């Protein structure tokens, strides 16, 4: 059995039961376990380290907390915040309880649709449609008379607003989709 397998469960179990005043243990025990895991190949060959690990695994909860405090002071180890496995499910439950509203994405591409037009403005609208679409006069007339019909597809918002303003100024009713 490797050293990290033998020590880790007992140290982590002890650390998870420490009261809030002993949260130092929670931050330090994973660090110790990482050091032990890193050095586990050399530790298996060294009986001195193996004896220390056996002694640590036999400590009670309070003795383990005292050991960690002493090691931190002697080795000048600073407190670090390490997320624990128990905190992750709690955070996931909180996130599931309150789903965040998805940000509304503003539409950037539009279809410009000719809905209808005033009969008195028909010649002006035909001329404008002819220039917008590059059609001849007959095709433009048929296009305008077959309203409602899409003038342009996938146009940027700025261009769609310009087309809409121009045609509405002539007497057409335009919809942006």
C-alpha positions in Angstrom: 0.0 0.0 0.0 1.4 3.4 -1.0 2.0 6.0 1.6 -0.5 8.5 0.1 -3.3 5.9 0.2 -2.6 5.1 3.8 -2.4 8.6 5.1 -4.8 10.6 3.0 -8.1 9.1 4.2 -7.4 9.4 7.8 -6.0 13.0 7.5 -8.9 14.2 5.3 -11.4 12.5 7.6 -9.9 14.3 10.5 -9.8 17.6 8.7 -13.4 17.4 7.6 -14.6 17.0 11.2 -12.7 20.0 12.6 -14.8 22.7 14.1 -14.8 26.1 12.5 -12.2 27.4 15.0 -9.9 24.8 13.6 -10.3 25.5 9.9 -6.5 25.7 9.7 -6.5 22.0 9.5 -8.7 22.0 6.4 -6.3 24.3 4.6 -3.1 22.5 5.7 -4.0 18.8 5.5 -4.4 18.8 1.7 -1.0 20.5 1.5 0.5 17.8 3.6 -1.2 15.1 1.6 0.2 16.6 -1.6 3.7 16.7 -0.2 3.3 13.1 0.9 1.9 12.0 -2.4 4.7 13.8 -4.2 7.3 12.0 -2.1 5.5 8.7 -1.9 8.0 6.7 -4.0 10.9 7.8 -1.8 8.9 7.4 1.4 8.1 3.8 0.8 11.8 3.0 0.8 12.5 5.1 3.9 11.3 3.3 7.1 11.7 6.6 9.2 9.0 8.3 7.1 6.9 5.2 7.1 6.9 5.2 10.9 6.0 8.9 11.0 3.0 8.2 8.7 1.9 5.3 10.9 2.0 7.6 13.9 0.1 10.4 12.2 -2.6 8.0 11.1 -3.1 6.9 14.7 -3.7 10.4 16.0 -7.0 11.6 17.3 -8.8 14.6 15.9 -7.5 17.1 18.4 -4.0 15.6 18.2 -4.1 16.0 14.4 -5.2 19.6 14.8 -2.3 20.3 17.2 0.1 18.6 14.9 -1.0 20.8 12.0 -0.7 23.9 14.0 2.8 23.0 15.2 3.9 22.1 11.7 2.5 25.4 10.4 4.4 27.4 13.0 7.7 25.6 12.7 7.7 25.4 8.9 6.3 28.9 8.5 3.4 27.7 6.3 0.8 30.4 5.5 -2.9 29.9 5.4 -4.3 29.3 1.9 -7.8 28.9 0.8 -8.4 25.6 -0.8 -11.9 24.7 -2.0 -13.1 21.5 -0.4 -15.1 18.8 -2.1 -18.1 19.4 0.2 -18.3 23.0 -0.9 -18.8 22.2 -4.5 -22.1 20.3 -4.2 -23.5 23.0 -2.0 -22.6 25.7 -4.6 -24.1 23.5 -7.3 -27.3 23.2 -5.3 -27.5 26.9 -4.8 -26.9 27.5 -8.5 -29.7 25.0 -9.3 -32.1 26.6 -6.9 -31.8 30.1 -8.5 -31.3 29.9 -12.3 -29.7 33.0 -13.6 -31.6 34.8 -16.3 -29.9 34.5 -19.6 -28.7 37.8 -20.9 -30.8 39.0 -23.8 -28.7 39.3 -26.9 -29.5 42.2 -29.1 -30.3 41.2 -32.6 -27.6 42.5 -35.1 -28.9 41.2 -38.4 -32.3 42.1 -39.8 -34.6 41.4 -42.7 -36.2 44.5 -44.2 -39.8 43.7 -45.3 -42.0 46.0 -47.4 -45.4 45.5 -45.7 -47.5 48.0 -47.6 -47.4 51.5 -49.2 -49.6 54.5 -50.0 -51.0 54.3 -53.6 -50.0 57.9 -54.2 -46.3 57.1 -53.3 -46.1 54.0 -55.5 -43.9 55.6 -58.3 -41.4 56.9 -55.7 -41.2 53.6 -53.9 -40.7 51.7 -57.2 -37.8 54.0 -58.1 -36.2 53.5 -54.6 -36.7 49.7 -54.8 -35.1 49.7 -58.2 -32.0 51.5 -56.9 -31.8 49.4 -53.7 -32.1 46.0 -55.4 -30.6 46.7 -58.8 -33.7 45.6 -60.7 -35.1 47.0 -63.9 -38.3 49.1 -63.8 -40.7 46.3 -64.7 -39.2 44.0 -62.0 -39.3 46.7 -59.4 -43.0 47.4 -60.2 -43.9 43.7 -59.8 -41.9 43.5 -56.6 -43.6 46.5 -55.0 -47.1 45.3 -56.1 -46.5 41.9 -54.6 -46.1 43.4 -51.1 -45.7 42.2 -48.4 -42.3 41.0 -49.5 -38.7 41.0 -48.1 -36.5 43.7 -49.6 -33.2 42.7 -48.1 -32.1 39.8 -45.9 -29.3 39.8 -43.2 -28.7 43.5 -43.2 -26.9 45.2 -40.3 -29.0 47.2 -37.9 -27.6 50.5 -39.2 -28.3 49.7 -42.8 -31.8 48.4 -42.0 -32.6 51.6 -40.2 -31.4 53.7 -43.1 -33.5 51.7 -45.6 -36.5 51.9 -43.3 -36.2 55.6 -42.8 -35.9 56.3 -46.6 -38.9 54.1 -47.6 -41.1 55.3 -44.8 -40.3 58.9 -45.8 -41.7 58.0 -49.2 -44.9 56.6 -47.8 -44.1 52.8 -47.4 -44.7 50.7 -44.3 -41.6 48.8 -43.4 -41.0 46.0 -40.9 -37.6 44.9 -39.5 -37.5 41.2 -38.7 
